[in-house]
Structures are given as C-alpha cells and as structure tokens.
C-alpha cells in the first residue's frame, strides 16, 4: 500500500509547500495559483517576490496544459487543455523554486533543448533583446500560446533555468524544468 | 452602436468601452486558457472601431495586475495596431496605469514604450 507519510516526509524534506501530480485543467491552475499567492502573503513575502513566484508558476502550469504529450494509451487523447503533469513549489536554501514536469513527444526534445540552451547562454540584456524580438514576431492564428514563456521565466529568475529530459520510451521523454527566485 | 462590455474573470481582464468619452478600459489579470480565442473577438471589434475613427480622441486605459507571456504578445499586437492608426494622424492615447508598489508593472510599461514611436504611450501612476 502507498505510504503517504513517506511521500509527505520526502516532500517536506525537500522544502516543498505546494505539490500536485495529475491532470491539470485551467480551473485547477487558477485555484492552485490562488493558494500559492495566499500562502506567500501569509508569510509576509515581499509583493515583488510573490509576483515572480506566481508568474513562474502560471507559465509552467500553462506549458504543461498546452504542450504535454497525450500519453501512450490507446484510448483517445484527453482534450489538449487537460493534461497530466507534476508541479511543485518550495524553498531551497536562499531560493524559492518552481518546478514542473510533463511528458513530451520524443520528436520535440531537440527543439526544446536547443531553445533552452540558447536562453541559458544569454545574460539579462541579451534576454531582453531576444524577448522583444520574439514578441514582435507573428504567430499562427490557431496557436494557443506565444512561445515566450521560457524567455519570460529566464528574465525573472535569479539563476539560469535548469532542465532535464528523461527518456520514457522511444516515443516520449519526461521533461523537467526548475526556476529559482531569491528569497529576499 | 459601439457597445463593448466583457466582464473580468480570474484569468481574463474586464474590457469596457465608454461610447460617450471614447475610452476603452482593460483592467484586471490576463492569463487566459487560450489567448487568441479570448482576444480574437475584441480585436475584430477594435479594428472596426478604429476604421471609423475621425478626428475625435480615442483613449485606451490599461491597468493589469498580472499578465502572462502570451498576453504580453497580445498587448504588443494591440499597441502596434494603435500605432498604425496614430501614424495615419488619428488622435490616440494609451495610458499604462501602474502601481508604484509593484516595480515590474512600471518596467513592463517602459518596455512597451521603447518599442513604439508614434503612438502616445503615457506611463501613469495609480493614485
């Protein structure tokens, strides 16, 4: 049987104060975002920091909802706006971390990796220029997002974005992303 | 004739148009589930309204507490549309209303302003 206390102790030990694993919908994202904001307000965290943590959380949750692979079952894929992922927010020494993970199609791995490596190699001024350049580009009418999320996070974060791909099978990989924000 | 009233939700801003004063107000938070789906009908309305604009003034008041990266792109698109009409000599003002307690809200306004040339883009501190 699942040992929930072990899971809880593990998460507590890692400084996690918000954790979700499962199907994520837009409504859930709104609710969890609210919970996160209230939690930080209760601890009297400075409002600029709250905005940063909240913003990272929303960007990452929306990435999960928008870009996850549908999974490997034979049943029809879930609607695109209702995807499976893991998200956690917590403390790590002098930082807050916002981390998320989801399945991505193997064919997307190189594209995402290249994009993130490019962003990681840039300083804040270069990121600003890149952000503005991408913001002015036209996007297809049916696009659900703007492709600016990683750059936005890199600009707000106090450390370069960290990421990892773990191969699940020949069709899918598990993508993890961690962003760090200074605790005052 | 130009009635527009979209009430705010948790993740989408309220968008209202005052027909007598010609003031468009966008206020709240913006992180819609599908950004183009939410803003699409608004842009259709806006294009029609701007096409009909004569010498009268047209003001856009924007007060956003939080907006995500895809909304940022939508805002840029909005300002570029307005700038196109400003270049044609239309009397358009954008007021970016920021809260001085939130450093980033002023910075965001400044970054939009840097990318615009003709459009009057005013950074206005919230009272």
Contacts between the chains, C-beta under 8 A, distances in Angstrom:
chain1	res1	chain2	res2	distance
A	26	B	11	7.2
A	26	B	33	4.0
A	30	B	10	4.9
A	30	B	11	5.7
A	34	B	10	7.7
A	47	B	101	6.1
A	47	B	102	6.2
A	48	B	102	6.7
A	48	B	103	5.6
A	48	B	104	6.7
A	51	B	66	6.7
A	51	B	102	6.5
A	51	B	104	6.1
A	54	B	66	6.9
A	55	B	66	6.9
A	55	B	68	7.3
A	58	B	31	5.2
A	58	B	66	7.9
A	58	B	68	5.5
A	59	B	68	6.2
A	59	B	69	6.2
A	62	B	31	7.0
A	62	B	68	6.7
A	62	B	70	7.9
A	65	B	33	7.6
A	81	B	33	5.9
A	81	B	34	7.6
A	128	B	111	7.6
A	132	B	111	7.1
A	132	B	114	7.9
A	132	B	115	6.2
A	135	B	72	6.2
A	135	B	73	5.3
A	135	B	76	4.9
A	136	B	76	6.3
A	136	B	80	7.8
A	136	B	115	7.2
A	139	B	73	7.0
A	141	B	36	6.5
A	142	B	36	7.4
A	143	B	36	6.6
A	144	B	34	5.3
A	144	B	35	7.1
A	144	B	36	7.4
A	144	B	70	7.9
A	145	B	35	6.7
A	145	B	69	7.6
A	145	B	70	4.6
A	146	B	35	7.0
A	146	B	69	5.9
A	146	B	70	3.9
A	146	B	72	7.3
A	146	B	73	3.8
A	146	B	74	7.8
A	148	B	69	3.7
A	148	B	70	6.7
A	148	B	72	6.4
A	148	B	73	6.0
A	149	B	68	7.7
A	149	B	69	4.9
A	149	B	70	7.7
A	151	B	69	7.4
A	152	B	68	7.7
A	152	B	69	4.0
A	152	B	72	7.3
